[in-house]
Structures are given as structure tokens and as C-alpha cells.
Amino acid sequence: MFTGLIREIATVKSLVGSTLTIKAKLKAKLGDSIAINGACLTVIAINSDGFSVELSPESQKHLVIENYKNEVHIEPAMMMGDKFEGHVVQGHVDAIGEISEIKNLGNSYDVFIKVAKKHIPFIVPKGSVTIDGVSLTVNDVNAESFRLTIIPHTMKETLFKRYKKGTKVNIETDMFARYISHILKHQRAPSSLSWDEVDAINASF
């Protein structure tokens, strides 16, 4: 589990086959789970200046693989007792989006991201979404896109400062929205699930 708060911008040394080698300050251990651009990956080797993770061909099909070059966001998995500051992030990328517009508002930036219609129900206004591993709040949701507002600090301290129109990004939608949708679709008729039961489902995670 992760929180969507980026701990470091690391450098990609190489991607050969399924092995992604990272230069980082983070002192990883074999078997650690580390979110790289929002994707939970397993450490398979420790190097003098970083570590290597497994990035299987299947994973590569579902990620914006061209972003696994130069620099990447990294976040180690939460440990028991860690302070929870972002939102519940699994590191399971379930959509690829494309930035359609970035507006500089002076004291913040509006970022508009296009995504396939099938993912829109899981992107909730005023809810949370993870973009390339960054926990952000959704402001508005439209038929095929959504709007985020990013403060200057986040823009400066993440790779968002380099993003532009046309940049593709990894997206992890709201976990609870996905779970509730699955329950409604596969187990019970929507009309038979009360709001108290929905609250109980949320509370169980």
C-alpha cells in the first residue's frame, strides 16, 4: 500500500527486457515493493547506487512505458506505523490518460486529463486520483476528461513541471469506487444495497 506522496525523483539507468534499473538515494531491500510512476514493482537486485525492479511484459503493456526513461517518481510501500498523508493507493495502474491542457492560474495550475469513457465512473468529483504516483484531488469530471488543480509546490517537486499537452500518464482511479461498482454489478441489484451498507463497505478497508 502507498499514499501517493512522492519521496524522490530518481533516475532511470536502463530498461532491458523486464529489468528496470534505477539510480536513487532510497536504500531498498530485496523483495521491497516500490511504486515507480504509480506502478507497484518488486525489487529484484540491489546496486551500489540504487536498485533494479521487475517490469514484466504484461506490466509494460498497461503502463506509459515511454515515461520510464530519464526521471521517475518513486515511493516505497508504507510500513506499519507510518503517518498516512495522501490517500489509499494500491500501485495498480488501471488507465492511461493524456494531458489535454494545462492552465497557469498564477497561484495554481489547472490540469485537464483525457481518459477512456469506461474509466470515468471511477473518477469522483472531490475524490482522489493517482497520476504517475502522485495523489491528487479531482475537481471536475466530464464525459471524457477530468480537471485537477495543482499547487506550485507540487508542480515544482514532481515531474508535472515537465508535462505538457499530449503527455501520457499512468492513472489509478479510486479504489473504493471500483470495489463498490464490482459488488453492485456482480453480487446484488443496485436497488438492494442501502447507503448504510455502502458505508460499511468503505469502512472495511
Summary of the structure (lengths in Angstrom):
residues: 205
radius of gyration: 17.6
end to end distance: 11.6
largest distance: 57.4
contacts: 628
relative contact order: 0.17
helix: 24%
strand: 39%
